[in-house]
Amino acid sequence: MPMPLTLLRVLRESKKIMSISLTIPSVLFVCVHNAGRSQMAAGYLRELGQGRIEVRSAGSAPAEQLNPIAVEAMAEEGIDITSAHPKILTPETVKTSDVVITMGCGDVCPIYPGKRYEDWELDDPAGQGIETVRKIRDDIKARVQRLVSEVSPDSAPSPRG
């Protein structure tokens, strides 16, 4: 028994809606060494985004390892970033990200149409003590909280407004 045409249209439309709602936005955090600021931001976004946002980070001149003070500061927040490692920024990583957030290295980040770019002016935690890194961490946390509310698929305004 063939399906009525209107039912076929409804099924087709529901598949379109489903595929749209299943799209997960991706955010790329970029700093020079990918060892401190971008890793802290990525750690917060993984935690606060709860799997609703793909999280990436990279550096224009990646360090050999994470900044141990940044790792310590994040551990104080209950966020473990010890398994992360600095990665090189590539054009492909930028191209496949929806949102690109730079932290002190925006001039080396390739620009592609259709991407959202932000530059967060943050102090570099490299060589800083824990007190200074905590302030940087807390600034990053506030910015990531705002970002989650803007890009999370669940953050769209309700139809009632």
N, C-alpha and C positions, 0 to 999 in steps of 0.2 A: 504494500500500500504506500504510494508516494506521499511525502510530507507536503502540507499546504505551503504555498509560497511565502506567506507571512511568517510562518514558523522558521523557515530557512533563513529569512532575513534577520529575524531575532537572534538565531544561533550565530550567524555571521557577525552581527554587531557585538554580541556578548564576547565572542572570541577576540575582537579588536579591543574591546574595553579591558578584557583580561590581560592581553599582551601589554597594553599600556600600563596597567597597574602593577604588572610584574617587573617592569623595568627598574633596575636598581641604579641610582645615580652613583657616579664615581668621583671621588675627590682626591686630588694629588697635592701633597704638601712638599714644597721644595725649599731647602736652605743650602748653604754652601757645602757643608760637610755631611749632611744627613745623619748627624750624630747626636743632636740635641733638640733644637726647636721643632724641626719637622717630625722627629720621632716622638716627642711628647705630644704634639698635636695629633699624630696618627694614633697614638695610644688612647688618648681621650676620645677620638672619634669612633674607634672600634668599640670602646666601652659604652659611650652615650648613644651611638647609632644603632646598637643592638642588632647588627646584621642587615639593617635596612639601607646601608650605604657602603659601597665598596671603597676601601681605604688604601691609598698608595702613598709612598714617600720616596724622595730621591734627592740627590745633591749634585751640584755643578762640579764639585771637587771632593768626592766622598772620602771620609776618614777611614782609617783601618778598623776602628771599633766605635761603639757608642760612647758618649761622654758618661763616665761613671757617676758623676754628680747628678746628671739628668735622670739616669736610671734610679738612683737613690731617691730623688725628689718624687718621681712617679710611684715608686714603691710605697712611699708615705701615703699616697692616695689609694693604695690597693691595686695599682695597675702595674703589671709586670711587662716591661718592654725588653727584657734580657734576650729574648729569642730574635729580636729584630737585628738587622745588620745594614750598614750604609750601602746604598746603591747609587749607581751613576744615573743622572738625568738623561733620558733619550728622547728624541723627537716623537717616537712611537708612544711612549708613556704619556706625553702631553696630548698627543692626538687622540688617544683613546680615553681621556678623562673628560668629565663634564665640567668640573670646577678645578681650577688650578690656583693654589695659594702659595705665593712666594714670600720668603722671609729673608730679605737682604741679598737677593740674587736675581731680581726680576729682569735685569738686563741680559742675562744669559738664557732666559727661558723662551723657547720659540712660541710665536703667537699664531694661533689658528682660528679662523672664523667659527663662530657658533659656540665658543667656550666662554665660560665665565672666569675672569681673572680678578684676583685680589692680591694686594701686597700688604702684608702685615708687618708694620715696623715694630720689631722686637729686638731687645738686646741679645747679643750672642752669649750663651752660657759657657762657652769655651773659656777655661781658665778662671772661672768665677767660683766663689764659695757657695755653700748650700743656701745661705740666706738670700743671696741674689738670685740663684736659680729657682728658689721657691716663688719669688715674685714674678719671674718670667713664666714659670709653670702656671701660676694662678691667672695671669693675663691670658695665656694660651687657653686655659680651661674656659674662661668667660667667652672668648671668641669662638671656640668650638661649640659651646652651648648655643650661641646665636646661630651659628652655621647649621647645626642639626635642625633647628626650628625652621630654617629657610629651605633646606634641600631634602629633608627626609620625606619619603613618599607619604607618610602619615601626617605631614604637617600642612597639607592643603587646606585652605579655609573651607568651612562647612557651607553647604548651599544656603543655610539660613542666615549666614553671615556674621 
